[in-house]
Amino acid sequence: MNPPPRHRSRLVPTQLAALAAGVSEATIRKWASRGKITRYGSPGRAQYDLDELLERVAAKAETAAVEE
Protein backbone atom coordinates (compact mmCIF):
# COMPACT_ATOMS: atom_id res chain seq x y z
CA MET A 1 0.00 0.00 0.00
CA ASN A 2 1.05 3.55 -0.60
CA PRO A 3 0.98 6.15 2.17
CA PRO A 4 -1.57 8.94 1.70
CA PRO A 5 -0.36 11.73 -0.57
CA ARG A 6 1.28 14.71 1.15
CA HIS A 7 -0.99 17.26 -0.51
CA ARG A 8 -4.51 17.64 0.78
CA SER A 9 -6.42 14.83 -0.84
CA ARG A 10 -9.90 13.49 -0.85
CA LEU A 11 -9.59 9.74 -0.41
CA VAL A 12 -12.70 7.71 -1.19
CA PRO A 13 -13.45 3.98 -1.02
CA THR A 14 -13.73 1.85 -4.16
CA GLN A 15 -17.52 2.11 -4.38
CA LEU A 16 -17.52 5.92 -4.34
CA ALA A 17 -14.54 6.07 -6.70
CA ALA A 18 -16.47 3.95 -9.21
CA LEU A 19 -19.56 6.11 -8.84
CA ALA A 20 -17.57 9.32 -9.34
CA ALA A 21 -15.81 7.94 -12.42
CA GLY A 22 -18.91 6.37 -13.94
CA VAL A 23 -17.30 2.93 -14.13
CA SER A 24 -17.60 -0.36 -12.23
CA GLU A 25 -15.71 -1.17 -9.04
CA ALA A 26 -13.85 -3.83 -11.04
CA THR A 27 -12.60 -1.14 -13.41
CA ILE A 28 -11.28 0.92 -10.50
CA ARG A 29 -9.42 -2.11 -9.16
CA LYS A 30 -8.09 -2.88 -12.66
CA TRP A 31 -6.82 0.68 -13.15
CA ALA A 32 -5.05 0.47 -9.78
CA SER A 33 -3.47 -2.91 -10.56
CA ARG A 34 -2.23 -1.55 -13.91
CA GLY A 35 -0.77 1.55 -12.26
CA LYS A 36 -3.16 4.01 -13.90
CA ILE A 37 -4.34 5.28 -10.50
CA THR A 38 -2.78 4.98 -7.04
CA ARG A 39 -4.30 2.74 -4.38
CA TYR A 40 -4.09 3.93 -0.78
CA GLY A 41 -5.34 2.36 2.43
CA SER A 42 -4.73 -0.95 4.10
CA PRO A 43 -5.35 -4.50 2.87
CA GLY A 44 -9.07 -5.01 2.51
CA ARG A 45 -9.77 -1.27 2.65
CA ALA A 46 -8.71 0.38 -0.57
CA GLN A 47 -9.02 4.12 -1.04
CA TYR A 48 -8.37 6.32 -4.04
CA ASP A 49 -7.54 10.01 -4.44
CA LEU A 50 -10.64 11.58 -5.98
CA ASP A 51 -8.66 14.34 -7.73
CA GLU A 52 -6.30 11.81 -9.33
CA LEU A 53 -9.25 9.70 -10.39
CA LEU A 54 -11.08 12.62 -11.99
CA GLU A 55 -7.90 13.58 -13.87
CA ARG A 56 -7.73 10.01 -15.21
CA VAL A 57 -11.36 10.13 -16.36
CA ALA A 58 -10.84 13.53 -18.03
CA ALA A 59 -7.73 12.27 -19.87
CA LYS A 60 -9.66 9.20 -21.04
CA ALA A 61 -12.49 11.43 -22.30
CA GLU A 62 -10.02 13.66 -24.21
CA THR A 63 -8.48 10.60 -25.86
CA ALA A 64 -11.91 9.33 -26.89
CA ALA A 65 -12.87 12.73 -28.33
CA VAL A 66 -9.67 12.90 -30.40
CA GLU A 67 -10.26 9.41 -31.81
CA GLU A 68 -13.77 10.32 -33.08
SULGI-V463005 format. One record per backbone hydrogen bond with DSSP energy under -1.0 kcal/mol. CO is the residue of the C=O (numbers start at 1). NH is the residue of the N-H. E is the energy in kcal/mol with one decimal. If there is no record, write none. Layout:
co=CO nh=NH e=E
co=CO nh=NH e=E
//
This chain:
co=10 nh=50 e=-3.0
co=12 nh=48 e=-2.7
co=13 nh=17 e=-2.4
co=14 nh=18 e=-2.6
co=15 nh=19 e=-1.9
co=16 nh=20 e=-2.6
co=17 nh=21 e=-2.0
co=18 nh=22 e=-1.4
co=18 nh=23 e=-1.9
co=24 nh=28 e=-1.7
co=25 nh=29 e=-2.3
co=26 nh=30 e=-2.3
co=27 nh=31 e=-2.9
co=28 nh=32 e=-2.2
co=29 nh=33 e=-2.4
co=30 nh=34 e=-1.9
co=31 nh=36 e=-2.7
co=32 nh=35 e=-1.2
co=39 nh=2 e=-1.2
co=40 nh=47 e=-2.3
co=42 nh=45 e=-2.6
co=47 nh=40 e=-3.3
co=48 nh=12 e=-2.6
co=49 nh=53 e=-2.4
co=50 nh=54 e=-2.5
co=51 nh=55 e=-1.9
co=52 nh=56 e=-2.0
co=53 nh=57 e=-2.2
co=54 nh=58 e=-2.3
co=55 nh=59 e=-2.4
co=56 nh=60 e=-2.1
co=57 nh=61 e=-2.2
co=58 nh=62 e=-2.3
co=59 nh=63 e=-2.1
co=60 nh=64 e=-2.0
co=61 nh=65 e=-2.2
co=62 nh=66 e=-2.1
co=63 nh=67 e=-1.7
//
